[in-house]
Amino acid sequence: MQLGADHVVVRVPATSANLGPGFDALGLALALYDELDVRLVASDDVVIEVFGEGAGQVTTDENHLVARALRYTLDAIGIPQAGLRLTCANAIPHGRGLGSSAAAVVAGVVAARAMLADPRVLDPRAVLAIATEFEGHPDNAAPAILGGATVAWSDADGPRAVGLEVDPSIVATVLVPDERLATARARAALPAAVPHEDAAFNAGRSALLVEALARRPELLFDATEDRLHQMYRAPVMAASSELVRALREEGFAATVSGAGPTVLVLTPADDVAALDRVLAELVDGLAGWRALRPGIDTGGARARRVQGAAGMPPPGATIG
C-alpha cells in the first residue's frame, strides 16, 4: 500500500441522530461543518491546533480524536507514519447531540483514505466500520459519510447504511443550549427493557418517518413521535424536554437531537415563518440558547488532496 498524498483538507458535517423514533438507526446530516487541514510530516513532531468549538478544551496531542482515527486507519492498512500537523476549524458544538465526535472520527478516516494512492482500497463500508469501532453505533457516522438522511444497521458482517430521500422543502432548525450533556450519561438514563406496545409504536413511527422525509413533510409531526428514549432522558435534560413539549404543543415536529441536549425541529418550508414566531416567544428570551438553521447537507464528508480530490459516494448510496 502506498501514499498518493501527504496533505489533505477535509470537511465533515454535523449530524442529528434518532430523529425521534429512529433510535440508534436514523440520522440526518446538517450543513454545519468542521474543516481540517491534515498533513503527514517526516519529523516526529505532532502539532495540533484547534479553533472554534472545542478550542482550549480538547486535547492537542496524539490523543486528539481526529489524530487517533487517522493513525488507526493508516496502521490498519500498513502505512508507516511519523509526525502530524493538524489544524481544526470547528463549527460543530461539542457535547450537544450534533455528532461532533462522529465528525472527528469520520474526518480522520476520510483523511487517511484521501492520502492513499488508490483511495478505492478503503471503500465506504470500511470507512463506516472503522468509524463505528470508535463510536459504538453507526447512526451518526452514516449521515456524516453519505450526507442527507440515512438509516444504519448492523448484521453479521458489520455496520451498514443506506441513504434516504429528503424532500427539498424540509427545513431543519437546531436549538442549541450552552449546557453540555455526555452521551454516556444520557444513555445511562435508558431502561434495560421497554413495553412491547412502545416498541411497536416506534416501529410504526420510524416507517412513517421515511415516507415523511421523502414525500410527505406534512406527516413529520406524527412521524417524529417517540416512546423509546426521550421520556426516559427527560430528567437529565429538563430544559430540552420542556422545549420539545412546548414546541410539539404548538404543532411542530420537535425532537431531542441525538443524545441531547440540542433540540431539532423539522418543518416544511411553508411553516418556517410560524415556527419563527413561536421561537421568538419560547427561545429568544431564554438565556443560554441559540437557534441555528444550517440547512441539510447532501454531500457528506469530503476530502481534497492539495493536488486532487477524493470524495465519498453521492447521497442515496448504500454502504455494504
N, C-alpha and C positions, 0 to 999 in steps of 0.2 A: 504494500500500500504506500502511495506517495502523496505528498502535499502538492497542490497546484497553486496555493497562495498562502501567505503568512499574515495577511492583513485584510480584514473584512469589516464591514459595518452591518449592523443588524437592527431591525425594527420589529417589535413584538407588541401585539395589542393586549389591552386589559380584557378580562373575561368575567362574565357573571354566570355562575353555575346554579343548577336546580330549576330556576325559573318558576318556582312554586312547587308543583307536584313532581317534577322530574328529578328526584333526589339521587345524587351521585351518577346521573346519566345525561341530562340535558345541559347545554351550555350555550352561551352567546358571546361572540367577540365584539368588543366596543372600540371605537376609534379614539382611543386614549393610549398613548404609546410610550414604552421605554425604548430609547435609542442608544446603541452601544457601538463603540469603536474597539475592535479586538485585534491585537497584534501579538504574534509569537516573536520572541527575540532570542538572540544567541546567548546572551548572558543569563545568569541565574536570577536576575532581578525579577521581582513581582511588584508591579506598580499599579495600584487600582485607585481610581478617582471616581467619586460618586457625587453627582449634582442633582438637585431637585429632591424628590421624595426619597427618604432614607438617608440623606446626606448627614454625616455625623452620628448615625445610629447603627448602620450595618457595618460589619467587619470589612476591612480593606486589605486583608491578607489572603493566603491560599484558601481560607475557609469561606470566602465570598461565594454565594450560591452559583453565580454565573461561572466563576473560575472552576468550581468543583464539577459542574456539569460538563464544561468544556474539557477539562482534564480527563474525566471519566470516559467521555466519548472517544477521545483520541487514544487513550490507553486501550480501550476495548477493541479498536481496530489496528492496534500495533504501530501507532505513530509516535516516535520519540519526541520528547519535549524538553524545553529548557525554561527560559523566562517568559513572562507575560506582561503586557501592558494593556490595561483595560480601562476605558472611560465610559461611565454610565450616566446618561442624562435621563432621569426617571420622571415620568409623569403619572405612573400608576400608584395610587395611595397604598401604603403598606398596612397590613393587618385590618383591612376594611371589607374583605369579601369580594375583592375585584381581581383576584388571581395574580397578585404580584409575585408570589413565589413560583407559580407555574410559568409566568412570563420569564422569570430569571432562568429557570431550568431550560425552557424551550430556547431561549436566546443562546445559552451555552452550547446546546446540542446542534442547533441550526448553524451557529458559527463554525463549529467543528466540521459539519457537513460541507459548508461552502469552501472550506480550506482544502478539501480533498481534490486530487487531480481528477477523479471521477466521482462527483457527488452522488451518482446513482447507486454507488456501493452501499450507501446508508439511505435506504428507502424510507418513505413516510411512516411505514409501520414500525421500523426500527427506531425512528425518532420518537414516536408515541410510546414505544415500550420503554425506552431509556427515561423519558420524562415521567412516566408512571412509576418507575422504580423509585424516583426521588419523591414524587408527590403522594403515592399510595392509591390515588384514584385518577382516572383519565378525564374526568368531566371538565376540568379547566384546561388541561393541556390540549385536548382535541380542538376546541374552537381557537385557541392561540395558534395552533399549527395550520388549521384549514381556513379560519375566518368564518364569518356568518354564524348560523346556528348549527349545532351538532348533537348527535346522540352517540354516546360512548358506552361500550360494554366490554366484558372480558369473557373469553372462553378458554378452553384447554391450551390454546396456543398463545394466550396473552391478550393484551388490550387491543380493541378495535374501535373504529369510529366511522361515522358516515355524516356527510354534510346534509343539512335540511334546507329546503327553500324558505326564504323570508320575504314576505310581501314588502315591496319598497316603500309602502306608505306607513309602515310601522316606525314609530319614534321611541327611542329609549331615553329615559331620564334617570339619572342616578342622584340620590340624595346621600351625601357623604358626611358623616359626623367626624368631629375631631377625635372622639373616643375610638380606641382600637379594641379588637377582640381576637384573642388567639384561637385559631381553628380548633386546636386540641380542647380548649375549654368549651367551645360551642358543641363539639362532638360528644364530649363527656356528659352533656345535658340530655342526650338522647336515651330513651329506654331500650332495654335489651329486646323487647317484643312489643308489637302494636296489635290492636284488634284487627281481625280479618276484614271487618267492614271498612275500616280506614284504609287498609291496603288495597281493597277493591276500588274504593273511591278514588285513590290516587292513580291507579292503573287507568281508569277511565278518563280522568282529567289529563293525564300525560298524553294519551292518544289524541284527545281533543286538542291539546296544545299544538301538536304537529300540524293539524289542519288550520288552527287559528293563525299560526305563524305564516303558513304558506299562502292561504287563500281567503281566510275568513277572520280578519282582525277584529270584527265586531264581537267575536266569541272569546276574546282574550280575557275578559273579566272572569267568566265561568271557568275557562281553561287553566287559569293560574291559581285556582283554589287548592289548598294543601291541608292534609291531616297527618302527615308523617313526621314533620320535623319542626316547623315554625312555632307551633304552640308549646312544644317542649323546651324550645330555646328561649322563649319569651322572658323567663326570669333573669337570664344573663345579658339580655339586650332590651331592657324595658322600654327605652325611648324609641327604639326602632320598631318594636312590636306595636307600640301605641300609634306610631306614624302609619304603619301598614294598615292598622284597623281604621284609622280616621280616613285614609285615602280610599279604602275599599267601601266605607260607608258612603262616600261621595260617588261611588261607581267606577273607580279607576282600578286597573289591574296592577296592584302593588304587591310586591313580594320582598322578602329578605334576599339580598344578593349573596349567593354562596353561603358561607357560614356567618355572614353579617360582620359588622352591624350596618353596612350600607343598605339602602332601600332602592330597589329597581322598580320603575313604573314603565309599562309598555302600553302605548296608546296609538290608535290610528291618528294620522296627521290632522284630521278634522277635529279631533278632541284636544289638541295641544293648547289652544287658547283657553279652554275651560279648565284644563289642568293648571295652567299658569295662574289663573285667578284663585284656585284653591291653594296652590303652593304659596301665594302671596300672603294668605291668611295663616297657613299651618307652619311654614318653614322660614319665610323671610325674617320673621321676628324671633326665630328660635336660635339662641346662642349656640355656637359650635357646630352648625350645619351649613353645608353649601350644596347648591343644586348645579349639576352639570348635565349638558345634553350633547354628548360626544358623537353621536351617530353610531351606526352599526358598521363595524369593519367587515369587509368582504374579501380581503386579500390574505389574512393570516400573517404568520411570521415571514419576514423577508430578509435575506442576507445577500449583500452585494460585495463581491470582490472589488478591490481598488481597480483592477483591470477587467472586471467582468461581473456576472450576476449568477446567482443560484437561488432560485425561489422554491417554494413548496407548491403542492398541487393546487389547482383552482378550486374555489368554493363548489360544493356539491360532490367532491370526490369522496371515495371510500378508502379508509385505511385498513388494509387487511382483507 
